[in-house]
Amino acid sequence: MLVGAASGAIAGVLVGGIGGRLAMLVLRVTSPDVVVGLTSDDGFEIGVVSTRTLSLLVATAMIGGISGVLYALLRGMLPRRLRLPLWTLCSAAVVGAVIVHEDGIDFTVLEPAALAIAFFVALPGLGAALTVWLVERWADREPFSDRRLSVLLALAALAGTFACVAAVAAASLAAVGSRAAGAARLLGPAARVALPLALAAVTVGSTVELVAKASRLV
């Protein structure tokens, strides 16, 4: 759970926070000058760099950390070869369908609309991919055998405060579940089939919704 929270927080800051600001910078350059000074849908003044960016980094660390905990909790029920593509595509489709909308200014005033849509579908996908890569890289390490890694994980997890709460809750559920060994033996194989199918179904449904929105915007 600590690895999941930390990996997600790191990915959230790097991709969601810094990557998101860079994407908005590119869209500022490609859009008409009239967009400067307008307030984006997430509450930031376009074309202005301010200390509010720090709050964005904190928010993306928390969101990423919670996502990392969720992945760490579910990864054992996903086939190893499908973990990266399935989690990445599902995150891109689901989060993209939520972010892309037909009101506000982010996708109606910023130009080109296709680039804005591409950015904010790709960013959650890249964040999910980085989370999976970090979790798979660190999860099999002997706990706290590397002092520097342990400090990094602790600090990164603390950056997503709510992710730590989610990690404690998930770890508690896992501990309770581990006591129900008989139920786990019965439900485990079914879950390893049902979860990938459920993620694939959610991905397809969100993709259909996203394509419909994008076609109307573009």
Helices and strands as residue ranges (DSSP letters): H 2-11, I 12-19, H 20-30, G 33-35, H 52-74, G 75-77, H 80-99, H 113-138, H 147-159, H 161-179, H 181-217
